[in-house]
Amino acid sequence: MKKTSTKSRKTRSEDMQAEYDFNYSKAKPNRFAGRIAKNRTVVLLDPEVSKVFTDSESVNAALRALIVALPQRVKREARK
């Protein structure tokens, strides 16, 4: 068996930079978590898309217009 070094090892806090020293006793719950309903899906938009669609209403309106334009066959398959 290898013997461990007798040199003192740096503790994790000494090894990390000061900005990564978090004080979790001051942590707060995520205030935005309750805004997302259970039956919703959250997606990330690419930056160029998010410049056009700045809120959920505009995204939903565009997607609903796309759904109306889809052929009936595709809509039936999506419901399954």
SEKE-597561 format. One record per residue: x, y, z of N, C-alpha, C, O in turn. Coordinates in steps of 0.2 Angstrom, whole numbers, padded with zeros to 4 digits, always signed. Example, Ala and Ser with C-alpha at 12.3 -4.5 7.8 and 13.67 -1.06 7.14 Angstrom:
<pts>
+0066-0028+0039+0062-0022+0039+0066-0016+0039+0071-0017+0042;+0064-0011+0035+0068-0005+0036+0064+0000+0039+0067+0006+0040;
</pts>
This chain:
<pts>
+0004-0006+0000+0000+0000+0000+0004+0006+0000+0010+0006+0003;+0002+0011-0004+0006+0018-0004+0005+0021+0002-0001+0022+0005;+0010+0025+0005+0009+0029+0010+0007+0036+0008+0009+0038+0003;+0003+0039+0012+0000+0046+0010+0006+0051+0012+0010+0050+0016;+0006+0056+0008+0011+0061+0009+0010+0065+0016+0004+0066+0018;+0015+0066+0019+0015+0070+0025+0014+0077+0024+0012+0081+0029;+0014+0080+0018+0013+0087+0017+0006+0088+0018+0002+0084+0016;+0005+0094+0020-0002+0096+0021-0005+0098+0015-0002+0102+0011;-0011+0095+0013-0015+0097+0007-0019+0103+0008-0021+0105+0014;-0020+0107+0003-0024+0113+0003-0031+0111+0004-0033+0106+0001;-0035+0114+0008-0042+0113+0008-0045+0116+0002-0043+0120-0001;-0051+0113+0001-0055+0115-0005-0056+0123-0005-0055+0126-0011;-0057+0126+0000-0058+0133+0001-0052+0137-0001-0052+0142-0004;-0046+0134+0001-0040+0138-0001-0038+0137-0008-0035+0141-0011;-0040+0131-0011-0039+0130-0018-0043+0134-0023-0041+0135-0029;-0049+0136-0021-0054+0139-0025-0053+0147-0024-0051+0150-0019;-0055+0150-0030-0055+0157-0030-0060+0160-0026-0065+0157-0024;-0059+0166-0023-0064+0169-0019-0071+0170-0021-0076+0169-0017;-0072+0171-0028-0079+0172-0030-0083+0166-0031-0089+0166-0032;-0079+0160-0030-0083+0153-0029-0084+0151-0022-0086+0145-0021;-0083+0155-0018-0084+0153-0011-0091+0156-0009-0092+0161-0007;-0096+0151-0010-0103+0153-0009-0105+0152-0002-0103+0147+0002;-0109+0156+0001-0112+0155+0007-0119+0153+0007-0124+0157+0005;-0121+0147+0007-0127+0144+0006-0132+0145+0011-0138+0144+0010;-0130+0148+0017-0134+0150+0022-0139+0156+0020-0144+0157+0023;-0136+0159+0015-0140+0165+0013-0144+0164+0007-0147+0168+0004;-0144+0158+0005-0148+0156-0002-0155+0157-0001-0158+0156+0005;-0159+0158-0006-0166+0159-0006-0169+0155-0012-0165+0153-0016;-0175+0153-0011-0178+0148-0016-0179+0152-0022-0179+0158-0022;-0179+0148-0028-0180+0151-0034-0187+0154-0035-0192+0150-0035;-0187+0161-0035-0194+0164-0035-0198+0163-0042-0203+0165-0042;-0194+0161-0047-0197+0160-0054-0200+0153-0055-0204+0152-0059;-0198+0148-0050-0200+0141-0051-0208+0140-0051-0210+0136-0055;-0211+0144-0047-0219+0143-0047-0222+0146-0053-0228+0145-0054;-0219+0150-0057-0222+0153-0063-0224+0148-0069-0228+0149-0073;-0220+0142-0069-0221+0137-0074-0226+0132-0072-0225+0128-0067;-0231+0131-0075-0236+0126-0074-0234+0119-0075-0229+0119-0079;-0237+0115-0072-0235+0108-0073-0236+0105-0080-0232+0101-0083;-0241+0108-0084-0242+0105-0091-0239+0110-0096-0241+0109-0102;-0234+0113-0094-0230+0118-0099-0224+0115-0101-0221+0111-0097;-0221+0117-0107-0214+0115-0109-0210+0121-0110-0212+0126-0113;-0204+0121-0107-0200+0127-0107-0195+0125-0113-0192+0120-0112;-0194+0129-0117-0189+0128-0123-0184+0135-0123-0186+0140-0121;-0178+0134-0125-0174+0139-0126-0174+0141-0134-0173+0137-0138;-0174+0148-0135-0174+0150-0142-0167+0152-0144-0164+0155-0139;-0166+0152-0150-0159+0154-0152-0159+0162-0152-0165+0165-0152;-0154+0165-0151-0154+0173-0150-0157+0176-0156-0161+0181-0154;-0156+0174-0162-0160+0178-0167-0167+0177-0167-0171+0181-0170;-0170+0171-0165-0177+0170-0164-0180+0174-0158-0185+0177-0159;-0176+0175-0153-0179+0178-0147-0179+0186-0148-0182+0189-0145;-0175+0188-0153-0176+0195-0155-0182+0197-0158-0185+0202-0157;-0185+0192-0162-0192+0193-0165-0197+0191-0160-0202+0195-0160;-0197+0186-0157-0202+0184-0152-0200+0185-0145-0196+0181-0142;-0202+0191-0143-0199+0193-0136-0203+0191-0130-0201+0192-0124;-0209+0188-0131-0213+0186-0126-0217+0179-0128-0217+0178-0134;-0220+0176-0123-0223+0170-0124-0229+0171-0128-0231+0166-0132;-0233+0176-0128-0239+0177-0132-0237+0177-0139-0241+0174-0143;-0232+0181-0141-0230+0181-0148-0228+0174-0151-0229+0172-0157;-0224+0170-0147-0222+0163-0149-0228+0159-0150-0229+0155-0155;-0233+0159-0145-0239+0155-0145-0243+0157-0151-0246+0153-0154;-0244+0163-0153-0248+0166-0159-0245+0163-0165-0248+0160-0169;-0238+0163-0166-0235+0161-0172-0236+0153-0172-0237+0150-0178;-0235+0149-0167-0236+0142-0167-0243+0140-0168-0244+0135-0172;-0248+0144-0166-0255+0142-0167-0256+0143-0175-0260+0140-0178;-0253+0149-0178-0254+0150-0185-0251+0144-0189-0254+0142-0194;-0246+0142-0187-0242+0136-0190-0247+0130-0189-0247+0126-0194;-0250+0129-0184-0254+0123-0183-0260+0123-0187-0262+0118-0190;-0263+0129-0188-0268+0130-0193-0266+0128-0200-0270+0125-0204;-0260+0130-0202-0258+0129-0209-0256+0122-0210-0255+0120-0216;-0255+0118-0205-0253+0111-0206-0258+0107-0209-0264+0108-0208;-0257+0102-0213-0262+0097-0216-0265+0093-0210-0262+0092-0205;-0272+0091-0211-0275+0088-0206-0272+0081-0204-0273+0079-0198;-0269+0078-0209-0265+0071-0207-0260+0072-0201-0260+0068-0197;-0256+0078-0202-0251+0079-0197-0254+0081-0190-0252+0079-0185;-0260+0084-0190-0263+0086-0184-0266+0080-0181-0265+0079-0174;-0269+0075-0184-0271+0069-0181-0266+0065-0178-0266+0062-0173;-0260+0065-0182-0254+0061-0179-0252+0064-0173-0249+0060-0168;-0252+0071-0172-0249+0074-0166-0254+0073-0160-0251+0073-0155;-0260+0071-0161-0265+0070-0156-0264+0063-0152-0265+0062-0147;-0261+0059-0156-0260+0052-0154-0255+0051-0148-0254+0046-0145;
</pts>
